[in-house]
Every structure is written in C-alpha cells, then in structure tokens.
C-alpha cells in the first residue's frame, strides 16, 4: 500500500507541476464538446466544480448546462473524512470561499445524478487521480448510479493511473480535444 500511495503522490506532483503553464481558457472548447455530444441527459441534476488555479475552466460548461435547463450544483468541501456537500448554483449565485481554496454557493443542498469530476490525471481505462483527500471517492460511493464525467486538459492523460479498491472510475472524460466514453 505504501508503494501505491508513493506512486500516486509522484504522479500527482508531476502533473500538477506541468499544469501550471497550461491555458485554463481551453475549457470553452471542452464545453463545446460536451454540449454537442449530448452526454449529459436532459433534465439531469449536474454537480460541477468551480475551477481552482491551474485547473481547466469549466465555467462555460456550467453556464451552457444552466442555459439548457439543468439544475447545477457545486461542492462544498467539509472537514477531511467526509463526503462533499452539493449546493444549488445559478450564474447569479454568490460564492463563498471554502476549504483548500474552493468556491461554493450558499444555495440549498442538492443531490446530483451526474457529476463533473475534476482530475489531476486519468487513463484510457477511466481511472482517475484526484488531489488525494478522497472527497470524490467518498461522495461517489454515496451516489453509485451517478454518471461520472471527468473534466481535464487532454495532456493530463497518462498511460496508467495507480488505483485502489476504493477508487471510483469514470464513465467518460471531457477535454479540450473532445469527449471519450470509457
């Protein structure tokens, strides 16, 4: 287990270091691909995320989904060891600063059926590497039927993501290069 955690930490450090120079605005291309693909079913309650520094900017996708009538929610990060709390968001929502520099709305608690998952790395088998806190894995365990769409830069794809039994895989990944079903 120690070797697995060390491999995850090394990969995380490598990709986060590279990501500093990438252009978050290519998130507009990601949004175009997702909206054109129809991968998010009509009427789905979609959990997104407000991008942190150096993450691909999915705000164009959040706005596009909202314009199509989807209920959108964003995560509030609770203390370590707990699952995320999703709160309703609209473009007019006031955002407050959360743990680890995240931003979330003050809206009502909402349960999504589709989750846009931020990624540090991903592979062709749908394995994902997050920031290491386990928030998404705990949350996805509570939402076993939710559609999981990873959102990242295309350059975040790696040959192999080390995985544990508790790691949830993705159903698809969206990048500025397109949407890939897994």
N, C-alpha and C positions, 0 to 999 in steps of 0.2 A: 504493500500500500504506500509506503514511503517513497518508493521509486516512481509510482504512478503520480503521486502528488508533486514530486520534483519535476517530472516531465511536463505536467500541466503548468506549473509555475514558470518553467523555462519558456514554453511556447507562449504563454500569456505575456511575459516580459518582452519576448522578441516581437510579437505582433503589435503590442501597444507602443513599442518604440518606433516601429515603422509607420504606424498610423498617424503620428504627429505631423507628417508632411503631406498627408492626403487632403483632398478638397471636399469638405462636407457638402458643398452645394450640388454635388452629383446626385444627391438624394432626390432632386427633381426628376432625374431620369429613372431612378428606382420607382418613384411614384407613378410615372407614366406607364411603366411596365406592369406594375401591379394592377392599376386601374384598367388597363387594356386587357389584361389576362382574364378578368372575371373570377380570380381565385378566391376572393372574399365574397361569400354568398350574399345575395340581397337580404337585408334585414338583420345581418349578423351584428352582435354587440362586440365591438373590437377594442381590445386593450392595446394601446400603443405605448410609446415612451417619449419623453421629452429628451432630445439628444444632449448628451454631456459633451464637453470639449473633445474634439478629435473623432467623435462618432459621426457616421453618415447622418445627415439631417433628414429625418423622415417627416418633418412638419408638412411639406407639400402633400404627402400621402394622407396624413391626418386630416388636413383641410379637404382634400379630394373625397375621402370617405365620408366626412361630415356632410359635404355638399350632396352626396348621393343618398343621404338619409340615414346613414349608420349612426347608432349611438356609440360614442367614443369615450373611453375611459383611460386614465393614466395611473401608473402605480405610485403609491406612497410607500416608501421603504421603512418598515418598522425596525425595532431593535433586532440584532442578529438572532438567528434561530427561528424566526417567524416567517410566515408567508407574506407576500405583497398584499396590499390593500388597494383595490382599484376604485378610483373616484371619477365620476362623470365629468367630461370636459366638452366645452364648445370653444370656438375661436374667441369668444368674449370672456371666457373664464379667467379669473385672477389666479395666478400661480404663486405658490409659496415654496421656499427652499426647504428641501428635505435632507435626509442623511446622505452622505457621500457626494454632495453637490447636486443631487437630483432636484427636479422641479415637479410639483404636482398641484392639481386644482383642489379647491376646497369643496367640491361637489359631493353629491350623495354617493355612498358606497354602491358599486355596481359589479355584477358577475358577468364576465365576458364569455363568449363561446368561440372567439377567435383571438389569438394572442400574437402580436408582433413582438418578436423576441430580439433584443439587442445581442450582438455577438462580438466576441473577441476573435474567435476563429471558428471555422466549420469545415467539414469534409464532404465528399460526394455521397457518403452513406447517411447524411443527416445528423451526424454527431456534432455537438456544439461545445464550445468552450466559452464560459462567461467570465465574470470578474472574480469568481472564487468564493463568493459569500453563500452560495446555494439558494438564493432567494427564488430564482425562477424554477429550479428543480422542486423545491417545497411547494411552490404555487401550482405548478403544472401537475403535481401529484394530487392536488385538490380539484383539478379540472381535467380529468383523464380523457374526456371527449372533446376538449377544445382543439381547434385547428391551430397548429403551431407554424408560423411563418417567420423564419429568421430574416433579419434585415442587417445588411453589412455591405462593405465595399467588396467588389469581386476579388481584390487582392488579399482578402482575409481567408480565402480558401486555401487549405493545406492538404497534404497527402493523407494525413491521419491525425485525428484528434484522440488523445488517450481518454478512455471512458471508464466510469464506474457503474455499478448496477443501478445506482440512484440517479444517473444522468438521463434526462429525457431527450429523445431525438426529435428532429424537426420533420414536418411533413413536406416543407418546401423552403427554399431560400430565395430572397429577392435582393438583387444588387443593381448597380447602375447598368450592368450588362444584360439583365433580364431576370426572369423568374424560372427557377428549376424545381420541378416536382421531384420528390425523393421516394 
